[in-house]
Amino acid sequence: MDKNTITGMLLMGAVIFGFMWLNKPSQEEIARQQEAARVEAEAAATQQAQDLAAAAADSTADSDPAALKQTIRTYGSILGDTVGEKTYNLKNAAADLVLRGDKLSGNLTIAGGGVVEVSEALKKTTDNPVLHNRAVAALKSAAIDFIKNGSFARNMAGTDTTVSLQNDLVKIDIASRGGAIVKATLKQYDAFNADQVALFDVATNSYSFVLNTHSQRFDTKEFYFTPIALNDSTLLMQLDLGGGSKWGIKYTLQAGHYDVQMDVLQENMDRIIPTNITNMDFCWTQKMSRHEAGKMFEERNSAIYFKYAGGDVEYLSETSSDQKEMTDRLKWISFKNQFFSSVLIARSSFNGAKMHSEVIEKNTPDYANYLKNMEVTSSLDYNSTNPAPASFNFFFGPNRYHLLSSYDDMIQTDEDLELTKLIPLGWPIFRWINTCIIIPIFDFLGGFIPNYGIVILLMTLIIKLALWPLMHKTYMSQAKMRFLAPDIKAINEKYPGKDNAMTRQQKTMALYSLAGASPFSGCLPMLLQMPFLFAVFTFFPSCIDLRGESFLWVHDLSAPDAIFSWNVHIPFITNYFGNHISLFCLLMTVTNIMYTRITMQSQASNDSMPGMKWMMYLMPIMFLVFFNNYAAGLSYYYFLSLLFTILQNFGYRRLVSEEKMRAQMAENAKKPKKKSGFMARMEEMQRQQRAMLEEQNRRKNNGKGRH
């Protein structure tokens, strides 16, 4: 080779090298090429594994195991890297596969129980065809499972451990499987059949997030998370998906709070979830546990509650099975029972929901310890490039009015959450009485009086004293009615029959006018108290402060105070009256009958209406049936209220002297009567009616004379 040839070859090499150097790819292009190669490899592995899964179970040994090996390399975790030979591991509940270099090993759980080695499924010939086919089927099932879960496949197996966060109010147990709260225990409250109230329980409660691609669905409850303690109050449950992709849930429980902050965190999830996927599903199911001895009333106050974003609070039926589907955005969803609630509050909102609540039927195994089966399916806005795509506050706590009303300030929300609507306090007028009068008085007295029986007694006295100025005239009138009874009887005897009805009424009203009495005086005191009676009717059964509080013979003022019980089921009676007798309800009924008798004695005109008389006595018996299953505190309040009304009645009777009343009547009779326009019209109407009756009687008598 001469000198010119060598020079020419060197020049050509320099040109080629220069051209390659000038056209070398940038770092971004290299990264894109590597990512494209990875995606192509994953796609190839997916196709090969699908081909493997589709192969006949007994012919796996003849198929190329490279497909399964590539799946393990793509989705498995690296156990080691010695002398350039990497070891991968991929496992789920039924398969634990290891790939060291190009050698596949591991164990398979086969149908019917038992564990065999992977080599059994890869044999070309076998002395045990049954075992071989079961091993092949297990390997096929594992391949399908790994492909279905893609990058999540490496988290399909693990150890189910539980990590706890707690403060002085609540303890939260979080499981590695699913990365979710599996138990929420309220430390300061006991259940009727347990040491502490547990709002969540792993056997009866679950929730999960569901991530979707165009062809795959990843449910977080199927994967094992790695717990990472960030500090004493914060725990991160994380999934490592490989290639720098991570997805997790961070839980934060502050001291002195019933509230758990729950944040969804992620990194590089756009490698797995396409950016055009805009929703993440959320599923929550619960078999609601029973916490109270009085099951019937607890069941009536258990339901799924929810609040529309910027709208009202609504709920599914509390007394029967119900379901609802909505497309409007929701701010929070709650599984609520009589005294406690689990409330999931979205920092943004839920995109509608499907809700279902099913009453647990009697004579079923779950009836004794559970209330209802509840289920909610919803979705949230999602973006795989957002490092914190969703955030929530999970409230596990008592339905205490002041706690719920202060919750907005606690989490600094931009919307009135109206969590106090979880406490049923009645229609707006009764709710206003409860929130502005009853609850402040009750809380004030309870702040320095340890016994709630005494608190109810003092609260009843305060309400009675507050209403006294409005009822003074009424009690005076009612006291006078007793003295007028003989006069009214005399008028009835002097003007008997239907023909004298108008005259009898005029004379009676004139007598009332002279004495300053009213025939409706017995009803008016009760009518004036009615708004308060209805308000406390909703307050006491919902007041958690009475829960477990004893007084006299009562062990729990929030439950019926049964003094006698029976186990025999009596149709209709058991459903409404229950299988017991409550003493305070019985005392309330007796007191109500006494009050009815006192009222009836002052109404002489009632002697001519025996049907009305018996109806008045029947009402207390109806109240006995209706209130027998209600809280003892409610019956105790009604008993005290009626008792104080009777005492007031007797007190006013002593204040009113019959001699003074008669003297005042005489003075009133001497005064010239000033007729108001209303009275003048009434007298004119009575005169016309009397003239009409006289004309009818005259025609009737003339007709008889002609015959």
Buried (B, 14 or more C-beta within 10 A) or exposed (E): EEEEEEEEEEEEEEEEEEEEEEEEEEEEEEEEEEEEEEEEEBEBBBEBBBEBBEBEBEEBBEBEBBBBBBBBBBBBBEEEEEEEEBBBBBBBEBBBBBBBEEEBEBBBBBEEEEEBEBEBBBBEEBEEEEBBBBBBBBBBBBBBBBBBBBBBBBBBBBEEEEBEBBBEBBBBBBBBBBBBBBBBBBBEBBBBEEEBBBBBBBEBBBBBBBBBEEEBEBBBBBBBBBBEEEEEBBBBBBBBBBEEBBBBBBBBBEEEBBBBBBBBBBBBBBBBBEEEBEBBBBBBBBBBBBBBBBBBBBBBBBBBBBBBBEBEBBBBEBEEBBEBEBEBBBBBBBBBBBBBBBBBBBBBBBBBBEBBBBBBEEEEEBBEBBBBBBBBBBBBBBBBEBEEBBBBBBBBBBBBBEBBBEBBEBBEBEBEBBBBBBBBBBEEEBBBBBBEBBBEBBEBBBEEEEEBBEBBBBBBEBBBEEBEEEBEEBBBBBBBBBBBBEBBEEBBEEBEEEBBBBBBBBBBBEBBBBBBBBBEBBBBBBEEBEBBBBBBBBBBBBBBBBBBBBBEEBEBBBBBBBEEEEEEEEEEEBEEBBBBBBBBBBBBBEBBBBBBEBBBEBBBBBEEEEEEBEEBEEEBEEBBBEBBBBBBBBBBBBBBBBBBBBEBBEEBBEEBEEEEBBEBBEEEEEEEEEEEEEEEEBEEEBEEEBEEBEEEEEEEEEEEEEE
